[in-house]
Amino acid sequence: MIFELTLFASFTLYHLIIGVCLLLLLSALFRLVKISAEVQSWLWATAFVIATIAPFATFASIPEAVPTQPAIAMEQTVSLPRGGDRDAAPGTALRPIIVQDSQPGDHQPQWHVPGEFVFEFTAVFYLFMAVWALGSVRRAWQVCRSGWQTRHLRASANPLRAGSRLTSLSPFPLLESAAINTPMAIGLVSPVIVIPSSLAARFSHKQLAPVILHELAHIERSDLWVGLFQETLAIVFWWSPVMRILNHRIHIARELACDMRAASRLASGKQYAQSLL
C-alpha cells in the first residue's frame, strides 16, 4: 500500500507545483505584456487544463517495483598447472555466477515523494484521502443537482415578452423566469438565454440588448462547455487552492471578454455601460 500512497502523494505534489508555476508565469506575462481579455481567458483555461491533466503522468513515471529472480550464468575459468611442470596445458572449468536482472528504468532517477516520508505519515495520508473522497462525493452531488435545476429552469421558463423586438440580436431562444436574479445562458446542445422576469419588466428594449449580447457571447465562446469541464474536474480537485485561483481568474477574464464582444456590437459603448449600472 506504500506504493499507492506514494503515487497519491506525488500526484498531489505535481498538481500543486505545476499549478503554482503556471499562475506565476501567466501573472508575470499579463503584467509585462498587454493582452486582450479574450486571449487571457483562453490562456487561463489552458493553464487550468495543464494543472489538472499533467499530474496524471505520475501514474506512468513511478514504476512499481516488481521482484525478479536473479539470473544464473556460467563463467569460464582457467586453472594454471601447479608445481614445476610448466609444459602442462592449463585446464578450463565452468562455475556459476549470479547476474542481477535489471528492469527498464531502474537506473533512471524518478522525481517523486520519498517512500520513507510517506511511511512516516501514513495515517495523515489516509485521513487526507478519506476527506478527499468525501469532498468529491459531495461535489459530484452538487454538480448533478445543478444540472437538474438547470433542466427544471428551462422547462419552467416562458418566452420573453419583449422577445419579438430582440430576436434579431440572438439566433437562440430568449426566455424569462422569476426563479433567477441574473441573466444566464443555459443548455449545451440547444442553448437558450434566460432573463429574470424582474429585469425584463423594468428594462426597456434598448437596455436589454446589451444583456442579451453578453449572454450570446458566452454561447459563441463555448463557455458553457468549458464551464462543464471545469465543474467536472472540480469534483477531483475541489480541495486545491490552485484550482480555486485559476477558476477565479478564468471567470474574471471570461466576463470581460464577453463584455468586450457585446460592446463591440453596439453602436455606442455608452449604451452597454448604462446597462451594467
N, C-alpha and C positions, 0 to 999 in steps of 0.2 A: 504493500500500500504506500510505502515511502515514495516509490517511483511516481504514482499517480498524484500524490501531494506535491512532489517536486514539479511535476508538469503543470499543476494548477497554480502554484506559486510563480513559476516562470511566466505563465500566460498573463497573470495579473501584472507582474512587473513589466513585461514587454509593453502591455497596453498603456500603462501609466507613463513610461519613459517616452514611447513614440508619441503619445498624445501631447505631453508637455513640450516636446521638441517642436512639433507642428504648430502648437499655439504660439510659442516664442518666435518661430520663423515667420509665420504669417503676420503676427502683430508688428514685428520689425519691418516687414515688407510694406505693409499698408501705411506705416509712418514715413517711410522713405520715398515711396512711390505713390502717386495719386492714381488710384484705381477705382473704376466705377462700382457702384453698389451691385450692379448686375454680376460683374466678374467676381467681386468679393464673395457674394452669396455662393457661387459655384466653387470657389476655392475653399471656403469653409466647409462646404458639403463634401468636397473631395478629402479634406483632412479628416472629417468625421468617418468616412468610409475606410480610409487607411488605418486610422487608430483602432477600428473595430475588427477589420479583416486581417491585418498584418500579424497580430498576436497569435492567430491560429497556426502560423508557421512553426510554433513551438512543438506542435504535435509531430512534426517531421524532423525537427532539428535536435531533439533529445532522443537518441536511440536507446531502447530498453536493453539492459544487459541480459544477454542470453548465455547461460553457462555452456561451455563447449568442452568436449573431451580432448585431452591433449593427444596430438598425433605422434605416432612412434615411427621413427625412421631408422634405417640401418646405416652405420658408418663403417667404412672400411679402414682397418688399422694395419700397420706394417710392424712386424716384430723383427728386430735385428738379431743375428746369431750371437750367442754368448761365448765367452772364452776366447781362445786364440784362434779358433777356426774362422779365419777371415774369408776363406774361399766358399764357405757355405752360403747358399742362397737365402735371402731374407724371406720370412714367412708372412702370409697375409691372413687376416681374420676379420669377421664382421661382428660388431657389437651394437646393440640397440641404443638409441638416444631419443630423448623426449623433445618434440618440437611443439611449441605453443602456437596454436592456431589463432591468428588474428582476424578480427572481423572488420569489415569496411567501416572506416570512420573511427577505429579505436585510437588512432594516433592524431585525430583531428580534434582540437580543443572545442568544447561546446560551452557557450555562454548561457548559464542557467543558474538558478538558485542552488547553492550547495546542499547536498543531501543531509549533511551534518546539521545545518541550520534548520532544515525542515523537521528533522527528527527531534531536535531540541524543543521546537514549538508545535509539536503535532496537535496538541489539544487546542491551541489557538486557531490553527488552520481548519480543524474540524468544525469549530464554532463558527468561523467565518463562512465556511461552505454551507452550513445549515442556515445561517442568516441570509446568505446569497440566494439559496434555493427558495426560501420562504418569500423573500422580496420579489423574486422572479415570478412566482405563482401569483402574488398579489398584483404585480404589474401586468401580467397577462390577463388577469380578470378585468382590470381597468380598461385595457385596450379592447377587449371583447365587449364590455359594457358600453364603451364609447361608440363602437361600431353599431351596436343595437340601437342606441339613442339617435344616431345619425339616420338610420333607416326609418325610425319612427318619426323623426323630424320631417324627413322628405315626404313621407306618406300623409302627414297631417297638415303640411303647408298648403297654402292656397295661391293661385296665380296673383301676381302683383297687380293691384288695382290701376296703378298708373303705368302698367307694363306696356300698353299699346303704344305709348309715346316713346318708350325706351327700347323697344325690340330692335331698333336699328343699331344700337350700341353693342348688343351681345347676341351671338348665334345660339346661345344656350338659354333654356327657360328661366324666367325671372319669377321667383316666388316670394311670399311674405309669410311670416309666422310670429305669433305672440309669445312663443316659447323661448325666443332668443333675445339677447340685448345688443348684439353686434352683428353686422353683416358677415356672411361667410359663403364660401364656395364648397359644396359637398358633392360626393359622387365620383367614383374613379372611372367607370366605363361611360356613364351618361351624366356628366356634371350638370349641376344647376346652381344658380345664385339665389340665396335666400336673404331677404331684407327683414329686419324687425318691423312688426306692424306699427309700433310707435314711431319709428323713423319714417316709414312710408306715409303715415298720416301727417307728420309735421313738416317734412321736407317737400320742396317743390320739385318739378321735373328737372330743373336746372341744377338743383342741389344734389339730387340723387344720381345724376350722370357720373360724377367723379367716383362715387362709391361703387357703382356697378363696374366702372372701368378698372378700378383697383382689384376687385374680385375676379374680373375677367383675366387680368394679368396673372393671377395665381394659377388659373386653369391653363393658360397658354404656356406658362413656365413649367408645367408638370409638377407644381409644388405639392399637389395632393398625393401623388405617388411618392415623392421624396419624403413627405411627412409620414406616410405609412411606413416607409423603410426606416425612418428614424425611430418611430414608435416600436417597431418590431425589434430593432437592435437594443432599444432601451430596456426590453424585457431581460436581456442578459446583463447589460451594463448599467442598470438602474442606480447602482451604488457609486459609480465613478464620478468624481468631481470634474474630471477632464471632459466627459461627455456632457455634463450639465453646462459647462462653459461653452463648449462647441455648439450645443443646441441653442444657447442664448445668442451667440454670435450669428449663427445661421438665421435665426428668427429676425434679428435686427436688420441684417443685410437684405434678407428676403423682402421685408416690408418696405424698406427704402427703394429697392429695385422696382417693386410694384407701384409705389408712389411715382417714381420717375416715368414709368411706362404710361400710367394714367394721365399724368400731367402733360406728356408729350402729345397725347391725342386730343387734348382740349385746345380751344383757340387761345385761351389765356390761362397762365399758371395761377393767376389770382383766383380764378373760379375754383380750382382744386384746393387752394389754401383755405378758402372760405368754407369748403365742405368739411375740412378737418376740424374746424372750430365748432 
